[in-house]
Amino acid sequence: MTGGLPRRSFLSGLVGAGVAGPLAAMAAAPIAAEAATRASEAQNAAGGASAADPAARIPFEGINQQGILPPPQRAAAFVSFDVTAATRGELAELLQTITTRARFLTTGGAPQTTGISAPPADSGVLGPEVAPDNLAVTVAVGASLFDARFGLAALKPSQLRTMEDFENDALRREVCDGDLLLQITAQSTDTVLHAVRDIARATRGSMQIRWRRDGFVSAPRPSGTPRNLMGFKDGTSNPDITDAALMQKLVWASDGEPAWAAGGSYQVVRVIRMLVEFWDRVNIHEQENMIGRRRDSGAPLTAVAEFDDPHYDLDPTGESVPLNAHIRLANSRSQADLDTRILRRAYNYDGGVDPNGNLDMGLVFVAFNRDLDNQFVAIQKRLANEPLVDYISPFGGGYFFALPGVQGARDWLGQGLLSA
C-alpha cells in the first residue's frame, strides 16, 4: 500500500480511460559520461529559462537538421502525418513544399500578398510580420513511407520499423507511427501553432494529420534543469552536445545505413501518461527511491548537487540509490553502458481530463540516437518492470528517422532519399 491506497485498486478506476491493463515503463533518461561539460549542462537548463526574443532565430541550413541538438524550447508540437500523395514525384513536391515553408517560417518576414479577392496567404496569428522566435522544424520519416507506394523499400534505414510493444506497454495504434513526423519547437506557443497551421495548409491534399501532441517545457524551479509533471528534474544527465565527436558517436547515423542517410538520426517519440493523482499519494521517500534523485535539488541520493556523479561504485548494494531506481537502471555508469546513451529531450503535456474525469497529463519523451537497437531499445529493456511502471503509461509515439539537413538554396529535405 502507498499512502493508504492499494496501487491496483486505484488503477482499476482508470479502465474506462484506456490506461488500465499493462502499464508501460518510462522511457529512459540517459546518463552523461564523466567528462560532460558544464557548458552542456547550462544549455540544458537554458532551454526553459532563456528570455523570449521574437527576433531570435535558429539557422535553417546545416549538415544536420537544426532542431535536433538545441535544448528543448518552451513550446512544441509533434504532428504525425499519413502521406496521401499518389506518386514519387508528388512526394518530392510535398517535401519541397515543407522545406520552403519551414525555411520562411524559421527566417521570418512578411507573408506574400495575395490580392483583395483571394484568401490571405497567412493566418495572421503572429501579426503582419512573422517573427522567427527561434522556431525549428524537424522532419522525420516513418517506416510506412518505405512501403510499395513510392519505390523506396531498398532505401529504408536499416533499423527503422514500427515501434514495438515493450513489456507493460499500453500502446494505442491510432496515435502511433506515421509516414512523416514534424517536430515544431519555438519560444512561444502561438509561434508553434502558427507553423502547424501554415504547413498543414500548404500541404493539404498531399498529407493528412494522423495524430498530434503538444508539449511545453517549464521554467527551471528554482534553477538548473526544468521539471516534469511528477515534480522531478528531467534531463539532467545528457551527453555533451558541444562535443562533435561524441555526437557523431551517439546521435548521427553512419555505418550500415544507406548513403543518403548520412547526417540523419533515429528519432524516438514516446507519449507517456503520468498517473499523477496516484503519484501524488506516494510519500516523498518512496518517490525519490523510485527515481534515484532528490526531488528538491535533483541530486542523486548519494550526492548533494544536481550534476554530481552518483558514484554507484561506493553504493554497490543499493543502500542509497536502490538497484532498481530509474537512473541506475537507465545507465549504471559502467563502461559497457557508455555507448547506449541517447540524446534525451523531454516535454510536458496537459491533455485535460479523460472520460472518467481523471487528469490526463504526462511527458512527450523524445530521443535521438545513431543505433536504435543498441541505444534506446537496450535502455528500455533494462527498465522493464521498474517500480515506476505503476505510475506511468506510454500509449503513443513511434520510431522515425530524422532526415539529413538542407545545404544550399536548391537543396530540400529528403532530396537525397528521393534522388538515390
N, C-alpha and C positions, 0 to 999 in steps of 0.2 A: 504494500500500500504506500501511497505518496500523498501527504497532506490529508490523510483520512479518506481518500477516494481510491478504490482499486482501479488500476490503469485500464484494464479491459472493460470494466463497467462504463467508464467514460467513453471509450472508443465505440461501444455498441450503440451509443446515441448518435453516431455520425454515419450510420449505414446509409441513410437516405441521401446523404450529401456526397456519396461517391468516394468517401475517404476510408471507410472501413474495409476489411479484407486485409490482405498482406500489406503491411506498411513498409515503405522503402527506406533504404539507407541514405543519409545525406551525402551529397557529392563532396569529395574530399577537399580540404584546404591544403595546398601544397606547403612544404616547409623549405625555406631557403637554405642554401649552403652557408657554411660558416663565414664565407667571405662576402656575403651580401652586404651592400654598402648602405650607409645612412642616407646617401642621396636617393637611392631607390625607395627607402622607407619613407622619406619625406614626400616623394612623388605620390606614393600610395595614399598618404594622408591628405595631400593637396587635392585629390580627386573630389573630395567632398567639402573642401574648405576654401577653394580659390574664390576670390571676389569675382562676380559676374562682370564681364566686359563684352558687350554685344559686338564690338568690332574685332574681338579676338578670333583668330582663325587657325585651323589645323590645315597644313598643306594637303592638297588633294592627291598630288602625284608622288610616286615613290616606288621602289622595287617591291615593297610590301604595301598592303593597304594601310592607310594611316590611322585607322580606328582600332587597331589591334593592341599595340603596345601601351598607349597612354592609359593612365589610371582611370577608373570609372568616373563618368561625369554625373551631374546631379539628376539628369533626366534621360530616359532611354525607352526605346520601343523595339521589340523583337517581333517581326512580321514575317510569317512563312507564307509562301505563295505556291499554288499549283499553276504551272505554265499551260496556257491554252493555245499558244502559238502552234500552227499546224506543220510548219516546215523548219528545216535547219536555218534557212535564210531568215524566216520570221523570228526565230530565236536570236539570231545575230542582231536583228533590228531592235529587239526588245532590250538586249544587253547594251547596245549603243545608246538607246534612249535613257536607260537607267544611269549610264555613265554621264551623259550630257546634263541630266537634271542634277545628279549628285555634284558634278563639277560646279554648276551655277550656285546651288544652294550652299555649298561649303565656302564659296568665294564671296557671295553676296552681291548685291546690286539692285538695280531697278528692273522689275519684270518687263517683258516686252509689251508694247501697246498693241491691242487687237482691233481697235476701232469701236465706234459707238454702238454698232448693231450686233457685235459678237460678244459672247461671254468673256469676262475678263480672264487674262492669262494667269492670274494669281488669286488665291483665296482672300488676300488682304489681311490675313491673321496677324502678320508682322508689320502691317502698315505699308506705306508706299515704297519703302526701300527694304529689301531683305537683308538683314544683318547676319553674318556668318555664325556668331555666337558659339564658336568652337564646335560647330556641327561636324560630325563624322558619319559617313555612310559606308558600312562594311557589307559587302555582298559575298554570300557563300552559296555553294550548290549542294543539293542533297543527292543521295544515291538514286532516287527515282528519275532524275534528269538523264540518267545514263541507260534508260530502257531502250526499246526499239524505235522510239519516235524520231530521234534525231541522228541516229547512226554514231552515237558516242560511246557505245559499250566498251570498246577496246581502250578508251582513253580514261576510264574511271580510275581515280586514285585507289591504290591497292587495298586500303583498309576501310574505304567508305562503304557504309551499309546502313540499313535501318537500325535504329537504336534498339538493342535487345532489352528484355525484361531482366533486371537483376533480382537477386533474392530479396523478397519483401516488397518488390515494386508494385505500384498500382497504376500503371500507365493507361491512359485513355487515348486510343489511337487517333481519334479525331482531332486531338490537339498535339500530335506528334509529327515529326518529319516534314516533308515538303520538297518541291523541286528547287526552290530558291529561298534563301533567308536574307532579309535585310536587318542588320543591326544598326539602329539610328540613335546616336547619342549627342547631347548638347548640354549647355549650361542651364537652359530654361525649357520648361515643359512645352510652352507654345511653339518654340523652335522645332522641337521634335514632331509635334502634331502637324505643324505646317509642312514639314518634309514628307511625312507619311501621306498626307493628302495630295501633295504635289506629285509625288512619284506614282501613287495609285491612279491618279487622274491621267497622267501622261502614258501610262501603260495599260489602261483599260482595253480589254479585247485581246490582250496577249498574255495576261496572267491574272489570277483571281486569288484573293486572300484565303488561306486555309485556316490559319489561327494567328492570334496576336496576343502578346502580353507586354504591358507597360511596366517599367520599373523606375526606381529612384534610389539615390544614394543620400543618406542622412549626413548632415554636417558632423564632424568629429565632436564627440561629447565626452570629456571636455577638450581632448586633444588626441592626436595620433590617428589611428585607423577608424573609419566610420563603423557604426554598429549595425547588426542585423536586428530583425524584429523579435529575436529571443533575448535581446539586450546585450549580446556579446560582440566584441570587435571581430570583424570578418575580413580576412585577407591580410592579416599581419605579416605572414611569412611567405612572401612571393620571391621568385628568383629576381635577380638584379636586371632590370630592363635596360640599364645603361651598358651592360656587358654584351657587346655584339657577338662575341664567340659563344657565350652561354645561350643567348637567344637562338643562334644557329643550331646549337646542340639540342635545345629543348622545344623550340617553337616552330622554326621554319622547315618545311618539307625538303627532303633531299634524296638520298639514295633509295632506290626501289620504287620511286614514283615516276609517272610519265614526265617527259621533259617539260611540257607546258606548265607543270605544277610547281616548278621552282619559284620560291618566294611566297607560296601559299602556306596554309596551316590548317590542320584539323581543328574544327570548332565544335565543342560540345555545349549544348544548352539543356539544362535540366530545370524545369519549373517545379519547385518543391513547396508544397503547402506545409506550413508550420501549425501544429495544433496548439495555438497559443493559449487557449482557455485551459487546456490541460497542463501545459507547461507552467502557467502562472500559479498552479497549485503545488509545484515542486519546491522543496526547500533549497536555499541557495547553495548549501554544501553539496547536495546531490547534483544540482545543475553544474557546478564547477567541476565536479569529478567526471561528469559525462563529457564535458568539453576538454578539460585538462588545463584550463586557464581561469584566472580570477576574473569575475565579471566587471569589477570596478576599473581595474587598471589594464586588463588584458595580459597580465604577466603569467607565464607558466607557473603552475603550482609549486615548482621548485625554485622560483626566482622572484624578483621584486619589480621588474620593469617590463613593459610590453615586448620589447625587442630582445630581451635576454634569451640566451640559449637555455633550453630546459635541462641539459646535462642528464640525459637518461642513463648515462654510464654510472652516475652516482646514485641512481634510484632503480637498480636492476629488478627489484621485486614489485615495483609499482606502489610503494607505500605513500608517495607524494602524488605522482601522476599515475593513476591506475593504468594497468596494462591494456585495458580496453577503452581508454579515453580517446576521444576523436582525434586529437592532434597526434597522439602516439601511434595509433593505427594508420593514420594518413601517411606518416613518414617517421620511421624510427630514428632518423638522422644517421643511419648506418651507411656505409659506403655503397652497399647494394641498392639502397633506395634513392641515391642521388639522381640517377638518370630517369627515375619515374616522376620527377617533379613536373608540374604543369604551371602555366601562367593562368592564375585564377582571377576572375572578375565576378563580383557579386553585386546584385541589385535587389533591393527590397521590392515587393509588390503588395498592393492592397486591392483585393477583389471584392470588397464589400462584405456581404453575408451570403451564405448558401441557403438553399430552400428550407432548411431546418432552423434558420436563424443563428447559425454559428458563424463566427468571424472567419472570413476567407482571406488569409494573408500569408506571406511567406517570402521565398527567395527565388530570384532568377539567377541560377548558378551558370556561369559561362567559363569555359576553359579552352585555351589554345595550346596545342601540343603537336610535336612533329610525328610521334608514333602513337596512334590511338590505343593500340593494344597494350604496349609496354608502359604507357603512362596513365592516362585516365582509367582505362579498364582495370589495370593492375591495382590502382589505388582503390577503386570502387569495390573490388573483390575483397580487399583487406578489411573494408568497412562493413562487410556483411554481418548482420546481427549485432552491431554495436548497440549500446544502450539507447542511443538517440532514435532508433527505429520506432519506438513507441510514441514519438512526439513529432514526427515528420512524415510526409508522404509525397514523394516525387510522382507527378502524374502527367507531365508533358515535356515537350522539347524534342531533341533529336541530334543526330550526328550530321555535320555538314563539313564542306571543305571551303575555307575562305580563299577566294581567288587571289592570284598574284596582283600586285599593284599596277597602276597605269603610269606609263612613262612616255611623255610627249603628247602633243595636241591630237595626233592622229590615232593614238592608242585608245583602246576601250576595254572595259572589264570583260574578261572571257575571250578576248581575241585570240590568245594563244591556244586555248582549248578548241575553238571552232575553226581555227586555221590549221590545226595539227593534221 
